[in-house]
Amino acid sequence: GPERFREPALAAARRIGEVVLAHGVLPDGQVAPLYRPRDAAVSTHAPPLRRLDVPAQLARLGALVGDERFTQAARNALAAFEF
């Protein structure tokens, strides 16, 4: 997008990523695909392939900001999906 929106968008993406790490990483390594905006409540009621949507964005965010936590969560979710 336009240059003037990149910094605020990246900051917002990072905040969303932190919420996903705090609330959406499940004990088996999967990442919840659905979140309620108001309180970050998670749901896993989605088709199995849809469960890779959020990890894909976590991987992208990890590459953009250089934070291995996001990338590792994405790797773990993929491994859980493959299993």
LINLIN-V624867 format. One record per residue. N is the residue number from 0. RES is the residue in one small letter. PSI is psi in radians with two decimals (NA if undefined). OMEGA is omega in degrees with one decimal (999 if undefined). D_LAST is the distance of its C-alpha to the last C-alpha in Angstrom with 2 decimals. Layout:
N_RES_PSI_OMEGA_D_LAST ; N_RES_PSI_OMEGA_D_LAST
This chain:
0_g_-3.11_179.4_36.68 ; 1_p_2.56_-176.6_40.15 ; 2_e_-0.71_-174.6_40.64 ; 3_r_-0.32_179.9_42.07 ; 4_f_-0.18_-173.5_38.90 ; 5_r_-0.82_-178.5_36.42 ; 6_e_-0.87_177.9_37.06 ; 7_p_-0.62_179.8_36.92 ; 8_a_-0.71_178.8_33.81 ; 9_l_-0.69_177.2_31.99 ; 10_a_-0.73_178.0_33.21 ; 11_a_-0.72_178.7_31.97 ; 12_a_-0.68_178.7_28.53 ; 13_r_-0.71_177.3_28.40 ; 14_r_-0.74_177.7_29.44 ; 15_i_-0.75_178.0_26.76 ; 16_g_-0.69_178.0_24.14 ; 17_e_-0.68_177.3_25.57 ; 18_v_-0.73_179.0_25.32 ; 19_v_-0.78_179.5_21.64 ; 20_l_-0.64_-177.3_21.06 ; 21_a_-0.63_-171.8_23.38 ; 22_h_-0.39_-169.1_22.27 ; 23_g_-0.19_179.0_19.04 ; 24_v_2.06_-175.7_16.43 ; 25_l_2.78_-177.6_14.79 ; 26_p_-0.52_-179.3_14.25 ; 27_d_0.06_178.4_10.44 ; 28_g_-0.28_177.5_10.69 ; 29_q_2.84_175.3_10.77 ; 30_v_2.24_-179.0_14.22 ; 31_a_2.37_-177.9_16.43 ; 32_p_-0.26_-175.2_17.63 ; 33_l_2.42_-178.5_21.08 ; 34_y_2.50_174.1_23.85 ; 35_r_2.13_-173.2_27.39 ; 36_p_-0.64_-173.9_29.81 ; 37_r_-0.80_-173.7_32.33 ; 38_d_0.18_178.1_30.40 ; 39_a_0.40_174.2_26.85 ; 40_a_2.44_-175.1_25.49 ; 41_v_2.78_176.9_21.89 ; 42_s_2.53_176.7_20.32 ; 43_t_0.21_-178.6_16.92 ; 44_h_1.36_179.4_18.77 ; 45_a_2.72_176.7_17.72 ; 46_p_2.57_-175.7_16.01 ; 47_p_-0.75_-178.9_12.26 ; 48_l_-0.55_178.3_13.29 ; 49_r_-0.37_180.0_15.95 ; 50_r_-0.16_177.2_13.62 ; 51_l_-0.12_-179.5_13.53 ; 52_d_-0.88_-178.0_17.35 ; 53_v_-0.79_176.7_17.99 ; 54_p_-0.61_177.6_15.65 ; 55_a_-0.72_178.9_17.38 ; 56_q_-0.57_175.3_20.65 ; 57_l_-0.72_178.2_19.75 ; 58_a_-0.75_178.7_19.14 ; 59_r_-0.78_179.3_22.46 ; 60_l_-0.75_178.2_24.22 ; 61_g_-0.69_177.9_23.14 ; 62_a_-0.68_-178.5_24.60 ; 63_l_-0.70_-175.3_27.72 ; 64_v_-0.11_178.7_28.57 ; 65_g_0.55_-179.5_27.21 ; 66_d_1.94_-175.6_25.27 ; 67_e_-0.39_179.8_22.25 ; 68_r_-0.73_179.7_21.07 ; 69_f_-0.78_-179.2_20.23 ; 70_t_-0.72_-179.4_18.52 ; 71_q_-0.69_177.2_16.43 ; 72_a_-0.68_178.2_15.36 ; 73_a_-0.74_178.4_14.32 ; 74_r_-0.77_-179.6_12.34 ; 75_n_-0.69_179.1_10.53 ; 76_a_-0.69_177.8_9.89 ; 77_l_-0.72_178.7_8.58 ; 78_a_-0.71_178.1_6.16 ; 79_a_-0.67_178.7_5.13 ; 80_f_-0.74_-180.0_5.45 ; 81_e_-0.61_-178.7_3.80 ; 82_f_NA_999_0.00
